[in-house]
Amino acid sequence: MSDLVRNILRLMVFMIVQVYVLNKIPFLHQFIVPYLYFLFILWLPFSVSRIGLLVIGFLTGLVLDYFMMSPGMHAAACVLIAYARPFIINLLIPKDTDEFNYREPSPKALGWAPYTVYAFVLTL
């Protein structure tokens, strides 16, 4: 399966789960709503350009704002995550390694400790 098809399917699954499952949880809905959609931006391949990340983040957030009837909150959050992602990755991946040949951020690609820092910083 190509990266494009896998990422489109991943986005669709995250959107469907977010809109139709996580937003409908009645006992949590008054106090907290779990958000998973931003994982799509975190798991995008390293080869996506910075402008591409910002556009994808904005469109992802805009679609969620439409479904959740929020005025730009998710679009702003997704753009912030997409903007900060390359800087965090550059801090966590050593520049002098030649054996780094992974396509997307994962615990296998970054190692558990850097991946945990990456996910924690971008989800705060």
Backbone torsions as a table, in degrees:
resi	resn	phi	psi	omega
1	MET	NA	132.9	-177.9
2	SER	-72.2	161.3	-179.8
3	ASP	-63.3	-38.4	-179.0
4	LEU	-63.3	-46.9	-179.8
5	VAL	-64.9	-42.3	179.9
6	ARG	-62.7	-41.2	179.9
7	ASN	-71.3	-34.8	176.0
8	ILE	-66.0	-43.8	177.3
9	LEU	-63.7	-40.4	178.6
10	ARG	-61.8	-43.8	178.3
11	LEU	-62.7	-44.4	-179.7
12	MET	-62.7	-42.6	179.5
13	VAL	-64.0	-45.8	179.2
14	PHE	-62.3	-40.6	179.6
15	MET	-65.6	-45.1	-179.4
16	ILE	-63.8	-45.0	179.4
17	VAL	-63.7	-42.3	-178.8
18	GLN	-64.9	-49.4	-173.3
19	VAL	-75.2	-43.4	-171.5
20	TYR	-98.8	-12.7	-179.8
21	VAL	-116.6	-61.2	-172.7
22	LEU	-68.0	-32.9	178.4
23	ASN	-78.5	-9.7	-177.9
24	LYS	-103.9	7.4	179.1
25	ILE	-74.5	110.7	-170.6
26	PRO	-71.4	-38.7	-174.2
27	PHE	-77.1	-18.3	176.7
28	LEU	-99.0	-19.8	-168.4
29	HIS	-63.3	-29.1	180.0
30	GLN	-71.9	-30.6	-172.6
31	PHE	-110.0	-48.3	-179.4
32	ILE	-139.6	152.1	173.4
33	VAL	-127.9	118.0	178.6
34	PRO	-70.3	135.9	179.4
35	TYR	-115.1	126.7	177.3
36	LEU	-116.8	-13.3	-171.2
37	TYR	-62.0	-28.5	-177.6
38	PHE	-67.9	-17.3	176.6
39	LEU	-61.6	-28.1	175.9
40	PHE	-58.8	-43.0	-179.8
41	ILE	-70.8	-37.9	179.5
42	LEU	-65.5	-32.1	-175.5
43	TRP	-96.2	7.9	176.9
44	LEU	-64.9	150.4	-178.8
45	PRO	-61.5	156.7	177.3
46	PHE	-64.5	-24.2	-174.6
47	SER	-75.9	-9.0	179.4
48	VAL	-72.6	130.8	-178.0
49	SER	-70.0	165.8	-179.6
50	ARG	-65.1	-40.8	177.6
51	ILE	-65.0	-41.1	177.4
52	GLY	-61.1	-40.9	177.3
53	LEU	-61.1	-43.7	-179.1
54	LEU	-65.4	-41.2	179.3
55	VAL	-66.3	-45.9	178.8
56	ILE	-61.9	-43.4	178.1
57	GLY	-61.7	-43.3	179.7
58	PHE	-64.7	-45.2	-179.1
59	LEU	-66.0	-38.7	176.7
60	THR	-61.1	-48.5	179.1
61	GLY	-65.1	-35.9	179.6
62	LEU	-65.5	-41.5	177.5
63	VAL	-63.4	-43.6	178.7
64	LEU	-66.6	-37.1	175.8
65	ASP	-61.7	-37.8	178.7
66	TYR	-63.6	-47.6	-177.5
67	PHE	-71.5	-33.1	-176.5
68	MET	-96.5	-0.2	179.1
69	MET	53.9	47.0	175.8
70	SER	-115.1	137.5	-172.4
71	PRO	-82.5	72.1	173.4
72	GLY	89.1	2.8	-177.6
73	MET	-64.1	-46.5	-177.7
74	HIS	-73.3	-34.5	176.8
75	ALA	-63.2	-43.6	179.0
76	ALA	-65.0	-42.3	179.6
77	ALA	-65.1	-42.9	-179.8
78	CYS	-66.6	-39.2	177.9
79	VAL	-66.6	-39.1	177.3
80	LEU	-63.6	-43.7	177.6
81	ILE	-63.1	-44.3	-179.9
82	ALA	-66.0	-34.0	179.2
83	TYR	-71.0	-42.2	-176.0
84	ALA	-79.5	-22.3	-174.5
85	ARG	-54.9	-50.0	-179.2
86	PRO	-63.2	-35.1	179.8
87	PHE	-67.3	-42.3	178.7
88	ILE	-65.9	-42.3	179.0
89	ILE	-63.0	-41.9	178.8
90	ASN	-64.3	-30.7	176.5
91	LEU	-72.7	-33.5	-172.5
92	LEU	-91.0	-24.3	-179.3
93	ILE	-95.9	123.3	178.2
94	PRO	-65.8	139.0	-176.4
95	LYS	-76.1	-26.0	-171.7
96	ASP	-91.2	9.7	-179.5
97	THR	-91.9	130.8	177.6
98	ASP	-93.9	-17.5	-176.3
99	GLU	-85.4	1.6	-179.7
100	PHE	-79.4	109.0	-178.3
101	ASN	-138.9	33.4	179.3
102	TYR	-87.0	158.1	-176.7
103	ARG	-92.9	-32.1	-175.1
104	GLU	-142.9	157.5	179.4
105	PRO	-65.0	131.7	177.4
106	SER	-159.9	165.5	175.5
107	PRO	-60.6	-32.0	178.3
108	LYS	-68.9	-38.3	-177.8
109	ALA	-75.8	-45.7	-174.6
110	LEU	-95.2	-23.6	-169.1
111	GLY	96.1	156.1	-173.9
112	TRP	-65.7	-44.9	-177.3
113	ALA	-65.9	-50.5	177.7
114	PRO	-63.5	-35.6	179.0
115	TYR	-66.6	-38.5	177.6
116	THR	-64.1	-42.7	176.8
117	VAL	-62.9	-44.3	179.0
118	TYR	-57.5	-50.7	-178.4
119	ALA	-68.7	-39.8	-177.8
120	PHE	-66.6	-45.7	-178.0
121	VAL	-65.1	-41.1	-176.7
122	LEU	-80.0	-13.5	178.0
123	THR	-98.7	-6.6	178.4
124	LEU	-70.4	NA	NA
